[in-house]
Amino acid sequence: YMLGTCLLHTFVLEDEKEARREQLESMIQIEKLQEMELGQTRQMAYSDPLTGVKNKMAYIEDVDGFEQRIEDGALHDFGIVIFDLNDLKKTNDTKGHEAGDQYIKAGCSLICNKFKHSPVYRIGGDEFVVFLSGQDYKNRTSILSDFHKVIEQNIETGDVVIAFGFADYASLSDKGFMRLFEAADKRMYEC
């Protein structure tokens, strides 16, 4: 009886182990699916639907991250560029909002093509911000010069014209992300 009970118990345990393993595999698959859906939802929540770049929510969250990295002393060499598309209202009023949307897309494309290694954010109707770090920060002088040349050409050809202002964190005497933003914003308005 004891041997029979042990054998029966062994078979029952093996069946229970197999059932538990299948249950765990199913739970793992569900978790992977949920992670994928969460990633897609996050992508949608942090992307601008018109241009596909990061939106204002992503910008606010990333600013918090930048401020924390500055506070921790982990971030020194970076800057921001603020952009404002000129004459969007005029385009909307004379050609319609569809043309205005195309104008915004063209401006965004121009920004993204020049600042290829930096995150681009649409923070308002016709306002964009780029955080320059890494390669784009190292090459900021030539990138900004090239961008300025394109804008000068666009003024003559009637294409998208974008005012922009750059501020370098290292050059600020009064540190802080808001001071950096204010400096770049001031230069953008001067532009």
C-alpha positions as CSV (number, residue, x, y, z in Angstrom):
1,Y,0.0,0.0,0.0
2,M,2.8,2.4,0.9
3,L,4.6,1.8,-2.4
4,G,1.3,2.3,-4.3
5,T,0.5,5.4,-2.4
6,C,4.0,6.8,-3.1
7,L,3.7,6.1,-6.8
8,L,0.2,7.6,-7.0
9,H,1.4,10.6,-5.1
10,T,4.4,11.0,-7.5
11,F,2.1,11.0,-10.5
12,V,-0.3,13.4,-8.9
13,L,2.6,15.8,-8.0
14,E,4.0,15.5,-11.6
15,D,0.6,16.4,-13.0
16,E,0.3,19.3,-10.6
17,K,3.9,20.5,-11.5
18,E,3.0,20.4,-15.2
19,A,-0.3,22.3,-14.7
20,R,1.6,24.9,-12.6
21,R,4.3,25.2,-15.3
22,E,1.7,25.8,-18.0
23,Q,-0.1,28.3,-15.8
24,L,3.2,30.2,-15.2
25,E,4.0,30.2,-18.9
26,S,0.6,31.6,-19.6
27,M,1.1,34.3,-17.1
28,I,4.5,35.2,-18.6
29,Q,2.9,35.5,-22.0
30,I,0.2,37.8,-20.6
31,E,2.8,39.9,-18.9
32,K,4.8,40.3,-22.1
33,L,1.7,41.3,-24.0
34,Q,0.8,43.8,-21.3
35,E,4.3,45.3,-21.4
36,M,4.1,45.6,-25.2
37,E,0.7,47.3,-24.9
38,L,2.0,49.6,-22.2
39,G,4.9,50.6,-24.4
40,Q,2.6,51.4,-27.3
41,T,0.3,53.4,-25.0
42,R,3.3,55.3,-23.7
43,Q,4.5,56.0,-27.2
44,M,1.1,57.4,-28.1
45,A,0.9,59.4,-24.9
46,Y,4.3,61.0,-25.4
47,S,4.2,61.6,-29.2
48,D,2.7,64.5,-31.1
49,P,0.1,63.1,-33.4
50,L,0.8,65.6,-36.2
51,T,4.5,65.5,-36.4
52,G,5.5,62.2,-34.7
53,V,8.1,63.9,-32.4
54,K,7.9,64.0,-28.7
55,N,5.1,66.1,-27.2
56,K,4.8,68.5,-24.3
57,M,4.1,65.8,-21.8
58,A,7.4,64.0,-22.8
59,Y,9.2,67.4,-22.6
60,I,8.0,68.0,-19.1
61,E,9.0,64.6,-17.9
62,D,12.4,64.8,-19.6
63,V,13.1,68.2,-18.1
64,D,12.6,66.7,-14.7
65,G,15.2,64.0,-15.7
66,F,17.6,66.7,-16.9
67,E,17.2,68.7,-13.7
68,Q,17.9,65.6,-11.7
69,R,21.0,64.8,-13.7
70,I,22.2,68.4,-13.3
71,E,21.6,68.2,-9.6
72,D,23.5,64.9,-9.4
73,G,26.4,66.5,-11.3
74,A,26.0,63.9,-14.1
75,L,25.3,66.4,-16.8
76,H,27.5,69.3,-17.8
77,D,27.9,69.6,-21.5
78,F,24.5,70.2,-23.1
79,G,22.3,73.0,-24.4
80,I,18.9,73.6,-25.8
81,V,17.6,75.2,-29.0
82,I,14.1,76.7,-29.0
83,F,12.3,77.1,-32.4
84,D,9.3,79.1,-33.4
85,L,7.8,78.8,-36.9
86,N,7.2,82.2,-38.4
87,D,3.9,83.1,-40.1
88,L,1.9,80.0,-39.1
89,K,-1.1,82.2,-38.3
90,K,-0.8,83.9,-41.7
91,T,-0.6,80.5,-43.4
92,N,-3.7,79.3,-41.5
93,D,-5.6,82.5,-42.2
94,T,-4.8,82.7,-46.0
95,K,-4.5,79.0,-47.0
96,G,-6.4,77.1,-44.4
97,H,-5.5,74.8,-41.5
98,E,-4.6,71.9,-43.7
99,A,-1.8,74.1,-45.2
100,G,-0.9,75.2,-41.6
101,D,-0.5,71.6,-40.6
102,Q,1.7,71.0,-43.7
103,Y,3.8,74.1,-42.7
104,I,4.2,72.6,-39.2
105,K,5.2,69.2,-40.6
106,A,7.7,70.9,-43.0
107,G,9.2,72.9,-40.1
108,C,9.5,69.9,-37.9
109,S,11.1,67.9,-40.7
110,L,13.7,70.6,-41.2
111,I,14.5,70.6,-37.5
112,C,14.7,66.8,-37.3
113,N,16.9,66.6,-40.3
114,K,19.5,69.0,-38.8
115,F,19.4,67.7,-35.2
116,K,19.5,64.0,-36.0
117,H,21.0,62.8,-32.7
118,S,18.9,64.9,-30.3
119,P,15.3,64.6,-29.0
120,V,12.9,67.0,-30.6
121,Y,9.8,68.1,-28.8
122,R,6.7,70.0,-30.0
123,I,5.7,72.0,-27.0
124,G,3.2,74.3,-28.6
125,G,1.4,74.9,-31.8
126,D,4.4,76.2,-33.7
127,E,7.1,75.9,-31.0
128,F,9.7,73.2,-30.8
129,V,12.6,72.5,-28.4
130,V,15.7,70.3,-28.9
131,F,18.0,69.1,-26.2
132,L,21.5,69.1,-27.5
133,S,23.9,66.6,-26.0
134,G,26.4,64.0,-27.3
135,Q,27.3,64.4,-31.0
136,D,24.9,67.2,-31.7
137,Y,26.3,69.2,-28.8
138,K,29.8,68.6,-29.9
139,N,28.9,69.7,-33.4
140,R,26.6,72.5,-32.3
141,T,28.4,75.3,-34.1
142,S,28.3,73.8,-37.5
143,I,24.8,72.4,-37.1
144,L,23.4,75.8,-36.0
145,S,25.3,77.5,-38.8
146,D,23.9,75.1,-41.4
147,F,20.4,75.6,-40.0
148,H,20.8,79.3,-40.2
149,K,21.9,79.1,-43.8
150,V,18.9,77.0,-44.7
151,I,16.6,79.5,-43.0
152,E,18.2,82.3,-44.9
153,Q,17.6,80.4,-48.2
154,N,14.0,79.8,-47.1
155,I,13.4,83.5,-46.5
156,E,14.3,84.1,-50.2
157,T,12.4,81.1,-51.6
158,G,9.3,81.6,-49.4
159,D,9.7,78.2,-47.7
160,V,9.3,77.5,-44.0
161,V,11.1,80.2,-41.9
162,I,12.0,79.3,-38.3
163,A,13.3,81.6,-35.6
164,F,15.6,79.9,-33.2
165,G,17.7,80.5,-30.1
166,F,20.5,78.4,-28.6
167,A,21.7,78.5,-25.0
168,D,24.7,76.5,-23.7
169,Y,24.4,75.3,-20.1
170,A,28.1,75.6,-19.5
171,S,28.0,79.4,-20.3
172,L,25.3,80.2,-17.8
173,S,26.4,82.0,-14.6
174,D,23.1,81.3,-12.9
175,K,22.6,77.6,-13.3
176,G,19.3,75.8,-13.7
177,F,17.2,74.4,-16.5
178,M,14.7,77.3,-16.4
179,R,17.5,79.8,-16.7
180,L,18.8,77.9,-19.7
181,F,15.3,77.9,-21.3
182,E,14.9,81.6,-20.7
183,A,18.3,82.4,-22.3
184,A,17.4,80.3,-25.4
185,D,13.9,81.8,-25.6
186,K,15.4,85.3,-25.4
187,R,17.8,84.5,-28.3
188,M,15.0,83.0,-30.3
189,Y,13.0,86.2,-30.0
190,E,16.0,88.3,-31.0
191,C,16.3,86.0,-34.0
